[in-house]
Amino acid sequence: MDAPAPAAAQPQVQIESFDGPLGRRIIDTHIWAVREGLRGATAYDLFDGYCQRLVIHNVPLWRGHTAMETLHPQWSGYGHTWRRDLNAIQPEQYVRGSNIMDEHWQKSPMFDLIRRARAGEPNPLMRRHLELGPEQRDFEVLDEFFAAGATDYLAQLFIFGERGDPAHGTGIVYSFSTDRRGGFDADDTALMQATLPALSLAMKAHAGYVIASGLLQTYLGEETGRRVHAGAIERGSVESIHAVLWYADIRGFTAASDGMPGQAIIDLLDNVFETLTAALRSRGGEVLKFLGDGMLATLAFQEADRAKTCARALDAAAETMQGLAAFNAVRVAAGQPEVAVDLALHVGEVLYGNVGAADRLDFTVVGPAVNEVARIEALCEPLERALLISDEFAAALKDGDNRLVSLGHYHLRGVREPKEIFALA
């Protein structure tokens, strides 16, 4: 930020006594924030409740905003905006990477607070008396607030941890505006500055829960992540489930990727895996793991839903084949070689749960059916088919499916009896 700050930030508030009306309002708000944090209130409810309490305590709040960065592959952070005219909160999510080069963001008060925090200033504070003149409106957004009727602006960033870095999900920023002539008075700012730390702790508690939940679901899958977060962490703790098994692998990937730049390999894998996963999301599928250039996913079901689940899986597989064809058409048009992906579908009973060493567990599925689906996938290349389906899966489609055609019986490595294999007609 090139423009100098026209007014020094207010010093941190010092409360000499909590016996008066201001002290009682501070205590009341502080206790409320702690209680809400302990009960696990969401950031939405916390900020809405805080703004409501400021209004109850006669703070002439016109607009309030809070934002926090987070750890999520899609979202860099989230925010909430409270407006008096709506008496409601508007939630926001920030797409990861979207503001890296955003000039508007880099010229905002929030970015300036982050810059000051990175420079070592603890919990930087900003105050602008918007009605006192243009020099107090040294950020574009402050001109916008002033044009809409705002007279005063107070913002502060709180860092979590002794060495917290707000650029890495360990801080929270607030801003508050009023449209009262003369702006916030001393009691208003004292109330906010004295209670925002307690609110921030409650916000941090919820943020920790959201981050842990999001990371577990991202790295383990939605249902698996939920189970682990709920306490399913004991080694050897498994349950028997019925599931469709979806196993895919890029054919000849080792040879095809030899000599490719590292980033090109990652981009290729990301594009293929996204195509493989996209059709599963809306059909109840869950990716358990990516295995180098392969992928294992499941669609769990109750026995009564076996036929419907297999039909959904087959629909997803057909859609995936179409997606891969479109992906390869783009590659060919760009002068790049096609990527062959083999996919196998099977159904069976598997053990689902924690397997591994005492200090390194994997929440996965194990059992003969898992081995069989991998063996079926290995037949794709010799049979010159991109999608193969087991006889158990075909039989599970109660009324059959005219999209399937039998390719005959084949021996699977490690399986005693030959298996009938099907493909899309």
ABEGO torsion letter per residue (X at the ends): XABBBABBBBBBBBBABAABAAAAAAAAAAAAAAAAAAAGBBAAAAAAAAAAAAAAAGBBBABBBBBBBBBBAABABBBBBBBAAAGBBBBBBBBBGAAAABAAAAABAAAAAAAAAAAGBBGBBBBBBAAAEAAABABAAAAAAAAAGBABBBBBBBBBEAABBAAAGABBBBBBBBABBGEBBAAAAAAAAAAAAAAAAAAAAAAAAAAAAAAAAAAAEAAAAAAAAAGBABBGBBBBBBBBBBBBBBBGAAAAABGBBAAAAAAAAAAAAAAAAAAAAAAGBBBABBBEABBBBBBBBBAAAAAAAAAAAAAAAAAAAAAAAAAAAAAAAAGBBBBBBBBBBBBEBBBBEBBEBAABBBBBBBEAAAAAAAAAAAAAAAAGBABBBBAAAAAABAAEBAABBBAEBBBBBGBABBBBBBBBX
